[in-house]
Amino acid sequence: MLDLREKRIVVTGGAGFLGQQVVQQLAEAGASAAKITVPRSRDFDLCTLEACQKVAANQDIIIHLAAHVGGIGLNREKPAELFYDNLMMGTQLIHAAYEAGVEKFVCVGTICAYPKFTPVPFKEDNLWDGYPEETNAPYGIAKKALLVQLQAYRQQYDFNGIYLLPVNLYGPEDNFKPESSHVIPALIRKIYEAQQRGDQELRVWGDGSPTREFLYSTDAARGIVMATQDYNDPDPVNLGTNTEISIRDLVELICELMNFEGKIVWETDKPNGQPRRCLDTTRAKERFNFEAQTDFKTGLKNTIEWYRQNAE
């Protein structure tokens, strides 16, 4: 196990939703708060090589969480930005880390990289079996390219980079902005605002048939830190719960937990996204003993409660 006590660690995106949890989990694993650096986007534009070089200098470990990311709406509106920003941030930071002699690079990818029609549950070996779902393909391919880069740098330079594939995340402090949020925070906000207005119906994109898997942010952060300490192989690793829920059942569950009794109206002219998502989590268990711990309903209650307390 990698001893984190004296390691100088950079967490890109460390001020964000998942990043704050990762910083906390690093501290719980023994890392010194004084040796953890969280570069902020206002100070470091990671789309530039110069900023990546500054961030990587004199560091032992880089955990790369920073991403330009959003839901189906943002993916349809800004596919070029999502492709360019994520590719540039990742590929230049990996190269800068290699040149700076960084001991270990932990890259957090996305399950949007998986083919649109992947046998369920998704196994890491299926990653290259087809093209991603069209609405998020530019983002998914940009992130998947970083896996290829890390494997190439390992092969040629013996650079220790690992690649993790967390499933859809949720939890307190998630992004609840309507223009860029993912499904759970988007639904929570939508239902909350419908209740504030006294609406008798809730309009939801799609037909409710797709399935999704969700991982509580604290569990995801713990998995990332466990991999940082104990995983050193080139193979990508899924982080998830190995359980799926349909969007229809998810909407009904959140409505139940929030006591919303209005009618659900499915906007079937809007896109569904990928038909199914559920991960095979065997590799994470076998390679570094990671298993999710948070019950889904408990996680949803925590997330709803946080939003209610912090809603504008």
Sequence and secondary structure as in RCSB ss.txt:
>XXXX:A:sequence
MLDLREKRIVVTGGAGFLGQQVVQQLAEAGASAAKITVPRSRDFDLCTLEACQKVAANQDIIIHLAAHVGGIGLN
REKPAELFYDNLMMGTQLIHAAYEAGVEKFVCVGTICAYPKFTPVPFKEDNLWDGYPEETNAPYGIAKKALLVQL
QAYRQQYDFNGIYLLPVNLYGPEDNFKPESSHVIPALIRKIYEAQQRGDQELRVWGDGSPTREFLYSTDAARGIV
MATQDYNDPDPVNLGTNTEISIRDLVELICELMNFEGKIVWETDKPNGQPRRCLDTTRAKERFNFEAQTDFKTGL
KNTIEWYRQNAE
>XXXX:A:secstr
    TT  EEEETTTSHHHHHHHHHHHHTT  GGGEE   TTT  TTSHHHHHHHHTT SEEEE       HHHH
HH HHHHHHHHHHHHHHHHHHHHHHT SEEEEE  GGGSBSS  SSB GGGTTSS B GGGHHHHHHHHHHHHHH
HHHHHHH   EEEEEE EEE TT    TTT  HHHHHHHHHHHHHHHT SEEEEES S  EE EEEHHHHHHHHH
HHHHH   SS EEES S  EEHHHHHHHHHHHTT  SEEEEETTS   SS   B  HHHHHHH     S HHHHH
HHHHHHHHHH  
